[in-house]
Amino acid sequence: QVQLVESGGGLVQAGGSLRLSCAVSGRALSDYGMGWFRQAPGKEREFVATINWSGGNTLYANSVKGRFTISRDNGKNMVYLQMNSLKPEDTAVYYCAARIGGYVAATSSEYHEWGQGTQVTVSS
């Protein structure tokens, strides 16, 4: 059973940057494809970014493409989401997720394990 713990959320001004971290324990990170999702109040959880087991393949939602970067460090069992040029509409709880098989995946139902989420708030 893999455990995922997100951190790094907080309050930033529009145009600012923030890096989220996801610490993985219980299993080797290299066993999993990883993803970041987010959920704003009153909205469905939406895909943000995904990365395959090695980090060689990534996929981004159109809304964050060019601004966010997903990366992983399998040696440290860590996954990151670097968020630049933040907008108020990026405000949400951000969730880290793991998928057995190691592939990229953009649908929440494809993921097996989820973290508890970390709040990101972007002010105008």
C-alpha positions as CSV (number, residue, x, y, z in Angstrom):
1,Q,0.0,0.0,0.0
2,V,1.5,3.3,-1.1
3,Q,1.1,6.5,0.9
4,L,1.1,9.9,-0.7
5,V,1.5,13.2,1.2
6,E,1.3,16.6,-0.6
7,S,3.0,19.7,0.7
8,G,4.0,23.2,-0.5
9,G,0.6,24.7,-0.9
10,G,-0.2,28.2,0.3
11,L,-1.2,31.7,-0.6
12,V,0.5,33.5,-3.6
13,Q,-0.2,36.5,-5.7
14,A,-1.2,36.3,-9.3
15,G,1.9,35.9,-11.5
16,G,3.8,34.3,-8.7
17,S,5.2,30.8,-8.4
18,L,4.9,27.8,-6.1
19,R,6.3,24.3,-6.0
20,L,4.2,21.4,-4.7
21,S,5.8,18.2,-3.5
22,C,4.4,14.7,-3.1
23,A,6.2,12.3,-0.8
24,V,5.7,8.7,-1.6
25,S,6.2,5.9,1.0
26,G,5.4,2.2,1.3
27,R,6.4,1.3,-2.3
28,A,9.0,2.2,-4.9
29,L,8.1,5.4,-6.8
30,S,9.4,3.8,-10.0
31,D,6.4,1.3,-9.9
32,Y,4.0,4.1,-10.7
33,G,2.9,6.6,-13.2
34,M,2.0,9.8,-11.3
35,G,-0.4,12.6,-11.7
36,W,-1.6,15.9,-10.2
37,F,-5.2,16.8,-10.1
38,R,-7.1,19.7,-8.5
39,Q,-10.5,20.5,-7.3
40,A,-12.0,24.0,-6.7
41,P,-15.1,24.6,-4.6
42,G,-18.3,23.6,-6.5
43,K,-16.3,22.0,-9.3
44,E,-15.3,18.5,-10.3
45,R,-11.8,17.2,-9.8
46,E,-9.8,18.0,-12.9
47,F,-6.6,16.7,-14.5
48,V,-3.5,18.9,-14.2
49,A,-0.5,16.9,-15.2
50,T,0.9,13.4,-15.4
51,I,4.3,11.8,-15.7
52,N,5.4,8.3,-16.5
53,W,7.5,6.0,-14.4
54,S,10.9,7.3,-15.7
55,G,9.9,11.0,-16.2
56,G,10.5,10.7,-19.9
57,N,6.9,11.4,-20.9
58,T,4.6,14.1,-19.6
59,L,1.1,15.4,-20.4
60,Y,-0.6,18.6,-19.3
61,A,-4.1,20.0,-19.2
62,N,-4.5,22.8,-21.7
63,S,-5.2,25.3,-18.9
64,V,-1.8,24.9,-17.4
65,K,0.3,24.0,-20.4
66,G,3.4,26.3,-20.6
67,R,3.0,27.4,-17.0
68,F,3.2,24.2,-14.9
69,T,5.9,21.5,-14.9
70,I,5.6,18.0,-13.4
71,S,8.8,16.2,-12.5
72,R,9.9,13.2,-10.4
73,D,12.9,12.0,-8.4
74,N,12.6,8.3,-8.0
75,G,15.7,8.1,-5.8
76,K,14.1,10.4,-3.3
77,N,10.5,9.0,-3.8
78,M,9.3,12.5,-4.6
79,V,7.0,14.0,-7.3
80,Y,6.9,17.8,-7.9
81,L,4.6,20.3,-9.6
82,Q,6.3,23.6,-10.4
83,M,3.6,26.2,-10.9
84,N,4.6,29.5,-12.6
85,S,2.6,32.5,-13.7
86,L,-0.2,31.5,-11.3
87,K,-3.7,32.8,-12.0
88,P,-6.6,33.2,-9.6
89,E,-8.4,30.4,-11.5
90,D,-5.6,28.1,-10.4
91,T,-7.0,28.3,-6.8
92,A,-7.9,24.7,-5.7
93,V,-7.0,21.8,-3.6
94,Y,-4.2,19.9,-5.4
95,Y,-4.0,16.2,-5.2
96,C,-1.1,13.8,-5.9
97,A,-2.1,10.4,-7.4
98,A,-0.3,7.2,-8.3
99,R,-1.2,4.6,-11.0
100,I,0.2,1.1,-11.2
101,G,1.8,0.4,-14.5
102,G,3.9,3.5,-14.9
103,Y,2.1,5.1,-17.8
104,V,0.9,8.6,-18.2
105,A,-2.9,9.0,-17.6
106,A,-5.2,12.0,-17.6
107,T,-8.3,10.5,-16.1
108,S,-8.8,10.3,-12.3
109,S,-10.4,6.8,-12.5
110,E,-7.1,5.4,-13.8
111,Y,-5.3,6.2,-10.5
112,H,-5.1,3.7,-7.6
113,E,-3.9,5.9,-4.7
114,W,-4.4,9.5,-3.7
115,G,-2.9,12.0,-1.3
116,Q,-4.9,14.1,1.1
117,G,-4.5,17.3,-0.9
118,T,-2.8,20.7,-0.3
119,Q,-4.6,24.0,-0.7
120,V,-3.3,26.5,-3.3
121,T,-4.8,30.0,-3.2
122,V,-3.9,32.7,-5.8
123,S,-4.9,36.2,-5.0
124,S,-5.6,38.9,-7.6
